Amino acid sequence: MIIGSFHGLLCLYDSNRHTIPMNLAVLWNPSIRKAVGVVVPKTEDNNKERTVLGFGVCRETNDPKIVKITHSNDPWQVEVFTLSTGAWRSPHSSTFPRGNSVFIQWDQVVLDGCVYWLATDITSEFSRDSYHLIISFDITSEEFKEVSLPDTLATFNRENYLTISKQMNSLVVLERNEEEMLYNVWMMEDGVSKSFTKIFTICRLDDIAILTPFVLEFRKSGEPVIQVDCISGRRDQVSLVVYEPNSKRINNIGVNASYFSDVIAYMETLLLLDQPDDFIYENKKV
C-alpha cells in the first residue's frame, strides 16, 4: 500500500507475511529510479491492524522520516525511523495525546511540516459519546497535537463516511452522506481547530455511481479527481473524472482501469541520490 507521497518520495508498505518474511517499508524516488527498504519493527502479535505508519520529510534537514504508532492495551507507542541514522528510536518529546480508545485511519495528509490522520475516539463500540477528530504529528519537533472537528463532522454517524485530503495547500475533510447521496468538502482555515468551512458540495452525478473513496486527489486548480463507475461503458472498468464546483459538471479525463488504489500528487527531487540502490535498513534501534 502507499503510505504517502512527499517532497518527491513515495513511501510504500507491505506487511503481508505470505509475500515477504518481514514488515517492509520502501522509500522510492521514481525520478532517479532509486529505492531503499526499511524493516519495520513488528508488533507482538504482528497484527497490522494495531499499527499505523506515517511518512514525511523534515523541512529543516531534508531528512525522510517514518513514524510508527502501535496500539496496545497501554497508550499508543511511538517509534520514529530517520534515514540519516538508519535506525528506529522512541522520541523523547513525543507523547501521544490520548489513551487506547482512539483508533487512527491509515489515510494521511502531509501539510506545513506535519502529518495528519483522521481518528475516531470510541469509548465503547456503540457509544453515543464516540466522535471523530484529527491527530497531527510534527515531523521536526516530533510532537503530537489534536485538531477538533466541528460538531457536524465530529458526530459519530455510521451513515457518514469521512476521509481527509489536501486542496491547494489546505487540509480538507471529505464527507460522504450515503442517505442523501451528497459529498461535502470542508476546508480547515489557518490550521485552527473547529474552524472548518464547507467550500462546496458534490451532488449525485446523474446515474453515475461514485465509488468509495470518492475523491482520490485534488488538482492544482482545486478541482477534485473522483473515481466513478460505468462512465467508460464497460462494467469491468472504473474511470477518473474531474468535478467542476462552479458549473457542477464532470469531465472525463480518459483514464480507465479495473480499479484505482490511489492517485497522488508528485514532484521531482534528488532525495536518495546519495543512497545505495535497493539497500535494506535492518531493524536497528538507538
C-alpha positions as CSV (number, residue, x, y, z in Angstrom):
1,M,0.0,0.0,0.0
2,I,1.0,3.7,-0.5
3,I,1.6,5.3,2.9
4,G,2.2,8.8,1.5
5,S,4.0,11.0,-1.0
6,F,6.0,14.0,0.0
7,H,8.9,16.0,-1.4
8,G,9.4,13.7,-4.4
9,L,9.4,10.4,-2.4
10,L,6.8,7.7,-2.2
11,C,6.6,5.5,0.9
12,L,5.2,2.0,0.3
13,Y,4.5,-0.6,2.9
14,D,3.9,-4.4,2.8
15,S,3.2,-6.4,6.0
16,N,1.8,-9.5,4.2
17,R,3.7,-12.4,5.7
18,H,2.8,-14.5,2.6
19,T,4.7,-12.3,0.2
20,I,7.7,-11.2,2.3
21,P,9.1,-12.6,5.6
22,M,9.2,-9.1,7.2
23,N,7.3,-5.9,7.6
24,L,9.0,-3.7,5.0
25,A,8.6,0.0,4.1
26,V,10.1,1.2,0.9
27,L,11.2,4.8,0.2
28,W,11.2,5.2,-3.6
29,N,12.2,8.2,-5.8
30,P,10.7,7.5,-9.3
31,S,12.5,10.4,-10.9
32,I,16.0,9.0,-10.2
33,R,14.8,5.4,-10.0
34,K,16.2,4.7,-6.6
35,A,14.7,2.9,-3.6
36,V,15.7,1.8,-0.1
37,G,13.9,-0.6,2.2
38,V,13.3,-0.1,5.9
39,V,12.4,-3.1,8.1
40,V,9.5,-2.0,10.3
41,P,9.6,-3.4,13.9
42,K,6.8,-5.9,14.4
43,T,4.1,-5.7,17.0
44,E,4.0,-8.6,19.5
45,D,1.4,-10.5,17.5
46,N,2.3,-8.9,14.1
47,N,-1.2,-7.7,13.7
48,K,-1.1,-4.8,11.2
49,E,-4.5,-3.6,12.4
50,R,-2.7,-2.4,15.6
51,T,-0.1,-0.3,13.7
52,V,-0.3,2.9,11.7
53,L,2.6,4.4,9.7
54,G,3.1,8.0,8.7
55,F,5.8,9.5,6.4
56,G,7.3,12.9,5.8
57,V,10.5,14.8,5.2
58,C,11.8,17.2,7.8
59,R,11.8,20.7,6.3
60,E,14.9,21.9,8.2
61,T,17.2,18.9,7.3
62,N,15.5,17.3,4.2
63,D,15.7,14.0,6.2
64,P,13.0,11.5,5.4
65,K,11.2,10.1,8.5
66,I,8.8,7.2,9.1
67,V,6.6,7.3,12.3
68,K,5.2,4.1,13.6
69,I,2.2,4.2,16.0
70,T,1.3,0.9,17.7
71,H,-2.0,0.5,19.6
72,S,-1.9,-1.8,22.6
73,N,-3.6,-2.2,26.0
74,D,-1.4,0.7,27.2
75,P,-1.4,4.1,25.5
76,W,-0.2,4.1,21.9
77,Q,3.6,3.5,21.5
78,V,5.6,5.7,19.1
79,E,8.8,4.9,17.2
80,V,10.5,7.0,14.5
81,F,12.9,6.0,11.8
82,T,15.2,8.6,10.4
83,L,17.0,7.9,7.2
84,S,20.2,9.8,8.2
85,T,20.7,7.5,11.2
86,G,19.2,4.3,9.5
87,A,17.7,3.4,12.9
88,W,14.4,3.4,14.9
89,R,14.1,5.2,18.2
90,S,11.4,6.3,20.7
91,P,11.4,10.1,20.5
92,H,11.8,11.7,23.9
93,S,9.5,14.6,23.1
94,S,6.6,12.7,21.6
95,T,3.6,12.0,23.8
96,F,0.5,10.6,22.2
97,P,-2.4,12.9,23.2
98,R,-4.9,10.1,24.0
99,G,-5.3,6.7,25.5
100,N,-6.3,3.4,23.9
101,S,-9.8,4.5,22.9
102,V,-8.5,6.3,19.8
103,F,-8.3,4.5,16.5
104,I,-6.4,6.1,13.7
105,Q,-7.1,5.6,10.0
106,W,-4.3,4.8,7.5
107,D,-5.0,7.7,5.2
108,Q,-2.6,10.6,5.8
109,V,-2.0,14.2,4.7
110,V,1.3,16.0,5.0
111,L,1.0,19.7,5.2
112,D,3.2,22.5,6.7
113,G,5.6,20.0,8.2
114,C,3.0,17.9,9.9
115,V,1.4,14.5,9.2
116,Y,-2.3,14.4,9.7
117,W,-4.5,11.4,10.3
118,L,-8.3,11.1,10.8
119,A,-9.1,9.3,14.0
120,T,-12.1,8.2,16.0
121,D,-12.4,8.2,19.8
122,I,-14.5,5.1,20.6
123,T,-15.2,4.9,24.3
124,S,-17.2,1.8,23.7
125,E,-18.2,0.0,20.4
126,F,-21.7,1.6,20.2
127,S,-21.2,4.5,22.5
128,R,-23.1,7.8,21.7
129,D,-20.0,9.6,23.0
130,S,-17.8,8.4,20.2
131,Y,-16.6,11.1,17.9
132,H,-14.2,11.9,15.1
133,L,-11.1,14.1,15.4
134,I,-7.7,14.7,13.6
135,I,-4.3,13.8,15.1
136,S,-1.2,15.6,13.9
137,F,2.5,14.8,14.2
138,D,5.1,17.5,13.7
139,I,7.9,15.9,11.6
140,T,10.6,18.3,13.1
141,S,9.7,18.5,16.8
142,E,8.1,15.0,16.8
143,E,5.2,16.2,18.9
144,F,1.5,15.2,18.6
145,K,-1.4,17.5,18.7
146,E,-5.2,17.3,18.2
147,V,-7.4,19.1,15.8
148,S,-11.0,19.2,16.8
149,L,-13.7,19.0,14.2
150,P,-16.9,21.0,14.1
151,D,-19.9,19.2,15.6
152,T,-21.3,18.4,12.2
153,L,-18.2,16.3,11.3
154,A,-17.2,15.2,14.8
155,T,-20.5,13.4,15.5
156,F,-20.1,9.7,15.1
157,N,-22.6,8.6,12.4
158,R,-22.3,5.3,10.6
159,E,-24.1,6.7,7.6
160,N,-21.4,9.3,7.0
161,Y,-18.0,8.3,5.6
162,L,-15.1,10.7,6.3
163,T,-11.7,10.9,4.7
164,I,-9.0,13.7,4.6
165,S,-7.1,15.2,1.8
166,K,-5.2,18.3,0.8
167,Q,-6.5,21.0,-1.5
168,M,-4.4,24.0,-2.6
169,N,-2.2,23.7,0.5
170,S,-5.1,23.4,2.9
171,L,-6.3,20.4,4.9
172,V,-9.8,19.3,3.8
173,V,-12.3,16.8,5.3
174,L,-14.4,14.9,2.8
175,E,-17.8,13.8,4.0
176,R,-19.9,11.3,2.1
177,N,-23.6,11.1,3.1
178,E,-24.9,7.8,2.0
179,E,-28.5,8.6,2.8
180,E,-28.7,11.9,0.9
181,M,-26.1,11.0,-1.7
182,L,-24.2,14.2,-1.1
183,Y,-20.4,14.7,-0.9
184,N,-19.4,17.7,1.2
185,V,-15.9,19.2,1.1
186,W,-14.8,21.1,4.2
187,M,-11.6,23.2,4.4
188,M,-9.7,24.0,7.6
189,E,-9.0,27.7,8.0
190,D,-5.5,28.7,9.1
191,G,-4.9,25.5,10.9
192,V,-7.4,26.4,13.6
193,S,-9.3,23.6,15.4
194,K,-13.0,23.6,14.7
195,S,-12.5,26.3,12.1
196,F,-13.8,24.4,9.0
197,T,-15.8,25.8,6.2
198,K,-17.9,23.8,3.7
199,I,-16.5,25.0,0.4
200,F,-18.7,23.0,-2.0
201,T,-20.9,20.0,-2.3
202,I,-20.7,17.3,-4.9
203,C,-24.3,16.3,-5.7
204,R,-25.3,13.0,-7.2
205,L,-23.9,12.9,-10.8
206,D,-26.9,11.7,-12.9
207,D,-26.8,7.9,-13.0
208,I,-23.0,7.6,-12.4
209,A,-22.0,5.7,-9.3
210,I,-19.4,7.5,-7.3
211,L,-17.2,4.9,-5.6
212,T,-15.6,5.0,-2.2
213,P,-13.2,6.6,-1.6
214,F,-14.9,9.1,-3.8
215,V,-12.2,11.8,-4.0
216,L,-8.7,10.5,-4.7
217,E,-6.8,13.7,-5.1
218,F,-7.2,17.4,-6.0
219,R,-5.8,19.2,-9.0
220,K,-3.7,22.4,-8.6
221,S,-6.8,24.3,-9.6
222,G,-8.7,22.8,-6.6
223,E,-10.9,20.5,-8.6
224,P,-11.4,17.1,-7.1
225,V,-10.4,13.9,-9.1
226,I,-13.2,11.4,-8.4
227,Q,-13.4,7.6,-9.0
228,V,-16.7,6.7,-10.7
229,D,-18.3,3.6,-12.2
230,C,-19.7,2.8,-15.6
231,I,-18.7,6.1,-17.4
232,S,-16.5,4.2,-19.8
233,G,-19.4,1.9,-20.9
234,R,-17.7,-1.2,-19.6
235,R,-18.9,-2.9,-16.4
236,D,-15.4,-4.2,-15.6
237,Q,-13.8,-0.7,-15.6
238,V,-13.9,2.4,-13.5
239,S,-12.9,5.9,-14.6
240,L,-11.4,9.0,-13.2
241,V,-13.3,12.3,-13.7
242,V,-12.8,15.9,-12.6
243,Y,-15.7,17.7,-10.9
244,E,-16.1,21.4,-11.6
245,P,-17.6,23.0,-8.5
246,N,-18.8,26.2,-10.3
247,S,-20.6,24.6,-13.2
248,K,-21.4,21.4,-11.2
249,R,-20.3,19.3,-14.2
250,I,-17.9,16.5,-14.6
251,N,-15.1,16.0,-17.2
252,N,-14.0,12.5,-18.1
253,I,-10.1,12.7,-18.3
254,G,-10.0,9.5,-20.2
255,V,-8.3,7.3,-17.6
256,N,-9.9,4.0,-17.1
257,A,-8.8,0.8,-15.3
258,S,-10.2,-2.2,-13.4
259,Y,-9.7,-0.2,-10.2
260,F,-7.6,2.6,-8.7
261,S,-5.9,2.1,-5.4
262,D,-4.8,5.7,-5.1
263,V,-4.0,8.9,-7.0
264,I,-1.3,11.1,-5.6
265,A,0.4,14.4,-6.3
266,Y,4.1,14.2,-7.1
267,M,7.1,16.5,-7.6
268,E,10.7,15.7,-8.8
269,T,13.5,15.6,-6.4
270,L,17.1,14.3,-5.9
271,L,16.5,12.8,-2.5
272,L,18.0,9.3,-2.1
273,L,20.7,10.3,-4.7
274,D,23.4,9.5,-2.1
275,Q,21.8,6.2,-1.0
276,P,22.8,2.8,-2.3
277,D,20.0,1.5,-4.5
278,D,17.9,-1.5,-3.1
279,F,19.7,-1.2,0.3
280,I,17.6,-2.5,3.2
281,Y,17.9,-0.9,6.6
282,E,17.6,-3.7,9.2
283,N,15.5,-3.3,12.4
284,K,18.2,-1.4,14.3
285,K,17.3,0.8,17.3
286,V,19.2,3.6,19.0
